[in-house]
Amino acid sequence: MSRSERDLKAKQWLRKIAQEGDHEAGGMLYKTFSHPIIKFLYGMLGIYEDAEGVFHDVMIAVWTGAAKRYRGGNPTSYLFGIAHKQALARISRRTPSVDPGRLFECEDHNPLIDELLIKHDLTMRMLRGLPQPDRELLILSEVHELSSIEIGKILNRPDGTVRRRRREILERLRSSRLGK
């Protein structure tokens, strides 16, 4: 399904949820958006279980009233905007839940998995080293491949600002990686 087809269907599902409380439409919205939104949330939160929990909070928000407030814009931007706000709320009230020193303590660990975890940890450290607004912008543009217009709607910024900040962030990362 292309992005435009997905957005068209999502508009219909949001209307059905708002007008009829349609459970099937809610299920389709959940199935369609669970992977991309959880991936986005994981990039923000760094803990998969937190990302899943926040996604469920997003779906509850949609079911309990956000669908009624939807005014027909881009549904992807609308849902990611809700996810963004929910994730920021989670970050503001959470305490550390994983002890990094215990990451490799299991008896039957696989060295290949260890290597993947280390690479992932390095990537996450690089992202965590960025200020929150820069990290959010990069995750939306590079991981989710959203356009600057869509990112602008989610972050409430003009698309020109989004393009300029993305370019500046990537240049800064390249120069720090090259040791300049």
N, C-alpha and C positions, 0 to 999 in steps of 0.2 A: 504494500500500500504506500503510495507516495505521500509526502508531507501535506500537500493540498487536499488529497482525498481524506487523510486522517483528520485534518482540521475541519473539513466539512462534516464528517461523521461526528466529531467531537462536539460541534455546535448543536447538532441534532440531539445528541445524548444529553448535553447540559440542559437543553430546553425540556426534554422529556423528564429529567430528574426534577427540574424546578416546577413544571406544570402538573405532572402526574405522579411523582415519586416512583418512577419506573425503575424497578430493581434490575431488570435486564440491561437497561442503559447504563446504570451505575457499574454493573459488572463489566460491560464492554469498555467503559472509560477506564476502569481499574486495570483491565488486561492490556489495553493499548498503551497507557502511560506509565505503568509500574516500572518497567525497566529504565526508560530514559530519566524519569524523575528520581528514582532511587540512585541511579548513577550520579546524577547531579548532586543530590544530597550527600552521597558518600564523599564526593570531592570536597564538599564544604565541611562535613563533620568528621571525616576520617575513620569512622566506626560504622561498619555495615549495619549492625543491629540498630543503632541510632537512626541511620538513614531509613531503614524499613519502618521504624516507629513513627518518624516524622511523616513518611509517605502515608501511613495509615491516618495520621492526624489531618493531612491534606484531604484525604478522601472523606473523612468524617465532616470536615469543614464544608466540602462541596455538598455532601448529602444534607447537612443540617442548615443550609442557608446560602452558601456561597454561589450555588447554581442559580438561585433567585436573583442575586446581585449581578450576575453575568449580563453584560449589555451587548453581546454580539461581536466583539472584537476577535482578535486571534486567540483561540482557546488554548493553544500551547503556551503562549505568553501569559495568559491568565492563570493557568495551572502552575506554571513555573514561578510566577509571582507569589502565589499562595505558598508554594513550597519554600521559596526564599525567605518569606516572613516567618514561617513556622520554624525553619532551621535556625534563624537568628535568635528566635525565642528559646530554642533548645540550647544553643551555645551559651546564652546568657545565664542559664540556670543549671548547667551540668557540672558535675565534678568528674575528675579522671576516672575511667572505668576499666582501663587495661594497663597492666604493669608491663612495660616493654621488656623488662628483664626476664619475664617468664615466657616470652614468645616462643623460644625453642626448647622448652622443657619436656615435651612429650617424648615417650620412650621410642615410639615407632615412626619418628619423623623421616621424611624423604628429603635428601639433599637438594633435589631439583626444586621442591617446594620452598626450601630454605632460600635458595638463590632468587626465586621469584619474589618472595617476601622481602628480601633485602633490596631488590631493585624497586619494588613498590614503595618500600620505606624511604628510599632515597628520593623518589619522585614526590612523595607526600611531604617530605622535609623541605624540598625545594618550594612546593606550593605553600606550605605553612610559613615559609620565610617571607612570603609576600604579604602585604597588608590585605585585610579581608576584602575590600572592594576590588583589588587587582586579581585576587584569587578567584572571586566569583565571576568576574568578566572572562578570565581565561578558561574556566571550566565551561561556561556557557558557549564561548566561541570555538574552542578547540576540541572539547570532548563531545558536546552536544551539537556542534556545527550549526548553531543558530546564527541568523543574520544580524547585522548591527542594528537593524530596525527592531527585530524581536528582542534583542538584548536590551535595547534602549527602553522598550516598554516594560520589561521585567524590572530593570534597575531604575526606571524613571529618569532617564538621561537622554539627551538628543543623540541620534545615531552618529552624527559627526564627532561628538565627544567620545562615543564608544569606539569608533574606528581609530581616533587619535590615541586614546589611552591604550588600546590593544597593541598598536604599533610601538608605543613607548615601552610598555611592559616587556614585549618580546625582545626589543633591542637591549633593554637592561639585562634580561636573562641571558641573552647571547653574549653580551660583553662580560658578564660575571662568570659565565661558563668558560669563556676563552681566557679568563684571567687578566682582562684589561683593566 
